Amino acid sequence: MGVMRKILLWASQSQRLREMLPRYRFFRNAVSRFMPGEEIEDALIAAGELREKRITTVLTYLGENVKDEAEAIKVARYYCEILDNINARGLDCSVSPKLTQLGLDLSKDLSYSNLISIIEHAQKLRNYVWIDMESTQYTDVTLELYRCAQKEHQNVGLCIQSYLYRAADDLNPLLGSSTGIRLVKGAYAEPPDVAFPQKKDLDANFMLLSKQLLSGTRQNGMLPAFATHDPELIRCIKHEAETVGLSKEEYEFQLLYGIQREQQMALANEGYRIRVLIAYGSYWFPWSMRRLAERPANLFFVLRNIFIR
């Protein structure tokens, strides 16, 4: 694992930095390029602006490891309100909650109940829910709850982290039954016996899993989503999709708000499905550090934002 990635992941876990750095305006300004704001209205306005560019979106309300039952239930209800707002504005915009945000640290049953309430509300509105994946201590239970949910509901997809050695074993059983899989690299500090420490190995595994997903799409009609800004990986995915006979409408790229906007527009103009993840909320510091750790090169844009402003 690179030194900068280690530093960023350490920063994401630092309670002191989380409390201190957001107090400084220059730091808030620096990350504002990657977050439209802390309120739902900020996120909805950003989603509307992207719609005008033929880019769809997914919203995530930042937060995790909720330790109070009432708060977990409140988060679930809030996600239902988000879905109502999306529907009222006619946006092609899904949502992506974390299970610990819904009370997983308190109770598996509580988290599942809250998740189902969101999925069922989304189903009524003909919308979709992407279950986010967290650190490896939650991987097994997240897979378990996802399988339970998708047995009864077709409007739910799952995130798979390609930096884990186990990712292929997690993915294969899902190819015949899932309606959607979002492949990401992974953004948590994991030991080298659990996750690929070297970028070249991670990229190779991401592409290997991408090929499995694209083949599974042809066989099972699943929607695969590839969450990467890496131009070479995007090029290889496009080539592999053509090789297996998929049209541009049968898979999508999911990219982060504010990162490589020109690339997002170029893909959209080429006719590819593009969905941009818009994160918002007050719990933005650890999230932003993990996003930078996924691609430390983006730190350059953060630093440039500081000096431009």
N, C-alpha and C positions, 0 to 999 in steps of 0.2 A: 504494500500500500504506500502511495506517495506521501511525502512529508506534509505537503499542503492539505491533502485529503485528511490525514490524521489530525492536523490542527483544527480544521473546520468541523470534523466530527466531535472532537473534544469540546470545541466551543458550543456546539449544539446541545451538549449535555451539562453545560456549566450554568448552575442556577445564578451565580454571581453575575456572569456576563449577561444573562437574560434580563436581570433586573437593572443592570447598569447601562449597557450600551443603548437600549432604546430611548433612554432619557435625552440622548444627544441628537439634536436636530439634523446634524450633518449625516449621522448614521441612518436615521429614518429616511432622509432624502436619498441616500445612496441605494437603498433597497426598494424605493418607491417605483422604480422602473419595472420591477417584477411583481408588484402588488398594486392594484388600482386604489386600495384603501382598506380600512378596517370594517366598514359597514356594508350591509347587504346591498344598499343602493349603489355603492361604488362598484360592486361586482356586477350588478345587473346592467348598469350603464356601460361597463366595459364589454359585457356579453352582447349588448345591442350594437355597439360600434363594430365588433367583430362580425356580427351577422351581416352588416352592410358590405363586408368584404368576402362574403360566402364562406365564413369560417364558423363552425359550430363550437360549443363550449361545454365544460363540465366545472361545476362549482364545488369547492371544498371549504367548509367552515373550519378554520384551524383550531385544533385542540386535541388532547389525548390524555390517557391515564386519569380519567375522571374517577374520583374516589367517593363521591356522594350520590346515592341512588336518585334523589330528587333532581340533582343536576343532570344525571344521565338521561332521565326521562324528559327533562326540559330540552336537552339537546336534540332528542328524537323528534319532539314536537316542533322544534325550531326548523329542523330539516323539512318537515312537512310544510311549514310556512314558506320555506324557500321554494319548494315545488309549486306551491300556489302562486307565488310571485312570478316564477318562470312561466307558468301556464297563462297567467293574466297578460303577460307581455308577448306571448306567442313565440318564445325563444326555443330553438333547438338546443337545449341545454340540460344535461343530466347532473346528478350529484354524486359525491364520493366521500362517504363518512369512514371514520376509523372505528373499529370495534371497541377499543379501549375508551374512546370518546363516548361510547354508548353503555359503558359500565362493565366491560369485560373483566377488569381487575377485581370487581366486586362479586360478579356472578355470571357464569356462562348463560344461564337462563335469562337473566335481566338483559344482557347485551343482545341476545337473540330476539327477545320480545320487542326490544326497541328497534332492532334492525327490520324485523318483519313489518312493524307499523310504518316504517318509511317506505319499504318496498311495496306494500299494499296501497299506500297513498299514491305512490308514483304510478302504480298500475292503473288506478282509477283515472289518472291524468294522461295515460299513455306515455309515460316517461320511464326512465331507466336509472338504475342504481349501480354504481361501481363500488365494490367493497375494497377499500385500501388495505395494503399489507404492511405490517409493522415489523419490529425486530423478531429474530428467530424464536424467541420464547413464546411468541403468539402464532407461529406459522401453523402448527398442527390444529389448534383450536379454530383458527380462521378458516382453514380448509374444511374442517368438520361442519362449521356453521354455514359455510357457503354451500356445501353439498346438500345440507338439509333445506336451505332456502330455495335452491334452484330445482329441487324435486317438485315443488308446488308453484314456483313462479319463474316465468321466462324472462322477466325484465330485470335480471341481476347478473352482473359480471364480476370477475375477480382479477386482482393484480397478482402477477407472478414475478418474483425478483430473480433476475438471471445471474446475479453474483453469488448465489447460493449453489453449492455443489449438488444439492438435492433437487434443484429446480426441474430437471428433466423428469425425475421420478414423480414430482408433484404434478407436472403438466400432463404427462401421458394419459393418466386415467380420466382427465377432464375433457379430452379432445372429442369424445363421442357424445357428451351430454351438455356441455356448456354453450350458452348463447353468446358469450363474450369473454375474452381473455385479454387483459392489458399487460403487455410485457414491458417491464422496467428494468433498470440496472440494479437498483437498490441503494439505500441512502442511510444505512445504520452502521454503527461501528461493530463489526463482527470479527471474531478471531479467524486466523488463517486456516484453521482446520474445519471451518464452516463455510467460508466464502473465499472466492478467488481474490488474492491480494494484488495481483498484477493486472493492469488495464488491458494488456493484449490478450490475456486469458479470458477476462470478462467479456471483451468484445467478441472473441471467438465463440464463447458460449451463448452470447446474445444472438449471434447469427445462426448458430445451430438450432436454438429454440425457435427462432423466427421461421426457419425452414419447416420445422415440425408444425408450427401454427398455420402456416400457409397451406401445407398439405392437408391438415385437418379441416381447413375451411373448405377446400374443394370437396372433401368427402362428406362433411357433416353440416355445411351451411352456417358455421359459426362466424361471428365477426371478430377478427383479431385486430388488436390495436397495438401499435409499436411506439413506445414512449422513448424517443431518442432524438437528439439534435445533431448527432454525428453524421456529417454529410456522406461519409463512406458507407456507414451502415445503412443509411437511407437509400443510397444508390444500389447496394446489394439486395436490399429488401424489394425494391421496385423490380430489379432484374429477376429475382426468384419468383415473384408474383407473376410476372409475364411468362416465365418458364412453365409454371404449373397451370397456366391458363386463366388466371384471375383478372377480372376487370378492376379498374380503379375504384369502383364503388363497393368492392367486396372486402376491403380492408381499410384501415385508417391509421394516420399518424397522429399521436397525441403529444402535443408540445406545451411548453410552459409559457405562460403569459409574459410578454416583454422580452423574451430571449430569442435572438436571431429572427426578428420580425420580418426581415426581407426574405429569409428562407421560408417562413410560413406563407407569405404572400405568393412566392414563386410556386410552391407546391399546390396551393389553392388554384392559381391561374393555370396550372398544368392539368387541373381536373381531379386531383387527388382529394380524398376525404381528409379534412384537417379538423381536429378538435383540440382546443386550447384549454388547458387547466388554469382556472382562475382561483387563486387562494386568497382568502381574506379573513380578518378577525384580529384580535389583539395578541393571539399566541403565535406571532409571526417570526420571532427571533430563531427558535430552534428549527423551525421549518425552513427558513431561508438559509441557515447554515448547512443543513443537510442537502438542500438543492445545489448549493455551491460545491459541496463535497462530491456530488455526483459528477460534476464537470468543473473542476477547479479553474479552468480557463475562463469561466464566467466571472471570476473574481476581478478580472481586468475591467469588465463593464461596470461593476460596482464601484471600483476605485475611480474610474472615469466619471461616473455620476457625481462623486464627491467633489471633484475638482471643477466639473462643468458648472455645478451650482454654486 
